[in-house]
């Protein structure tokens, strides 16, 4: 498997929705309870400062994603927030770590100086370790 982290495209949205919704349905990592559909998913991912995806270039399958956006406005606009989602089948392969590293680089490129995690659910032990 050869994995790259890249900016998402419109062609990725269906797979991104699937991965995001899988995590939402699991109920251990995200505070959200509503799943995304094609319309709400497009609006959600398009509204972020940036989104990155982990792609297995051999299969073309997405393994995970992140969203990056401001945590606040004005004098706190230098602080960003991010969320990460990795498909069940790709967990334990350091995909999350690669997504975090890319996210940190993209945060800097977008002018953010601090990445703050606001909502790491206490039962999400993998995220807390990372």
C-alpha positions in Angstrom: 0.0 0.0 0.0 1.3 3.4 -0.9 -0.4 6.3 0.9 -0.3 10.0 0.1 -1.9 12.8 2.0 -3.4 15.4 -0.4 -6.1 18.1 -0.6 -9.5 16.7 -1.3 -11.4 17.2 -4.5 -15.1 17.0 -5.3 -14.6 13.4 -6.6 -13.6 12.4 -3.0 -16.8 13.6 -1.3 -18.7 10.3 -1.4 -15.8 8.4 0.2 -15.3 11.2 2.7 -18.9 11.1 3.7 -18.6 7.3 4.2 -15.6 7.7 6.5 -17.0 10.6 8.4 -20.3 8.8 8.9 -18.7 5.6 10.0 -17.0 7.6 12.8 -20.2 9.4 13.8 -22.1 6.1 13.9 -19.4 4.5 16.1 -20.2 7.2 18.7 -16.8 7.2 20.4 -14.8 9.9 18.6 -17.0 12.8 17.4 -19.6 14.9 19.3 -21.8 14.9 16.1 -24.8 12.6 16.0 -26.1 13.4 12.5 -24.6 11.7 9.5 -23.7 13.6 6.3 -25.5 13.1 3.0 -24.2 14.2 -0.4 -25.6 17.7 0.0 -24.7 18.3 3.6 -21.3 16.6 3.2 -20.4 18.9 0.3 -21.4 22.0 2.2 -19.6 20.8 5.4 -16.3 20.0 3.7 -16.4 23.0 1.4 -16.9 25.3 4.4 -13.5 24.3 6.0 -10.3 26.2 5.6 -8.9 23.0 4.1 -9.5 19.3 4.1 -6.9 16.6 3.5 -7.4 13.0 2.6 -5.2 9.9 2.9 -5.4 8.0 -0.3 -4.1 4.5 -1.1 -2.7 5.3 -4.6 -2.7 1.7 -5.6 -6.5 1.2 -5.1 -7.6 4.9 -5.2 -9.4 4.3 -1.9 -9.5 6.9 0.8 -8.4 5.7 4.2 -8.9 8.9 6.2 -9.4 12.6 6.2 -9.1 15.8 8.3 -10.9 19.1 8.4 -9.1 22.3 9.4 -10.8 25.6 10.3 -10.5 28.6 12.6 -11.2 27.9 16.2 -12.3 31.5 16.7 -12.2 34.9 15.1 -10.6 38.3 15.5 -7.7 38.3 18.0 -8.1 34.6 18.3 -8.0 34.0 14.6 -4.5 32.6 14.8 -5.9 29.5 16.5 -7.3 26.7 14.4 -9.1 23.5 15.2 -9.1 20.1 13.4 -10.9 16.8 13.3 -9.6 13.5 12.0 -11.4 10.4 10.7 -9.8 7.1 9.7 -11.8 4.2 8.2 -12.1 1.2 10.4 -10.1 -0.9 7.9 -7.2 1.5 8.0 -6.9 2.0 11.7 -3.6 0.9 13.4 -1.6 1.8 10.3 -0.5 5.3 11.4 -2.8 7.0 9.0 -4.0 9.4 11.7 -0.5 10.4 12.5 0.2 11.2 8.9 -3.0 13.2 8.7 -2.0 15.2 11.8 1.4 16.0 10.4 0.0 17.2 7.1 -2.7 19.2 9.0 0.0 21.0 11.0 1.8 22.0 7.8 -1.5 23.2 6.2 -2.3 25.1 9.4 0.9 27.0 9.1 0.4 27.6 5.4 -3.1 29.1 6.2 -1.5 31.5 8.7 -2.6 29.7 11.9 -0.1 29.6 14.7 -1.8 27.2 17.2 -3.8 24.0 16.6 -6.2 23.4 19.5 -8.2 20.3 20.0 -11.5 21.2 21.6 -13.5 18.0 21.5 -11.6 14.8 21.9 -14.1 12.5 23.4 -12.7 10.8 26.5 -13.5 7.3 25.1 -11.4 7.9 22.0 -8.2 6.4 23.4 -6.4 6.2 20.1 -6.8 10.0 19.5 -5.8 10.7 23.1 -2.6 8.7 22.6 -1.9 10.5 19.3 
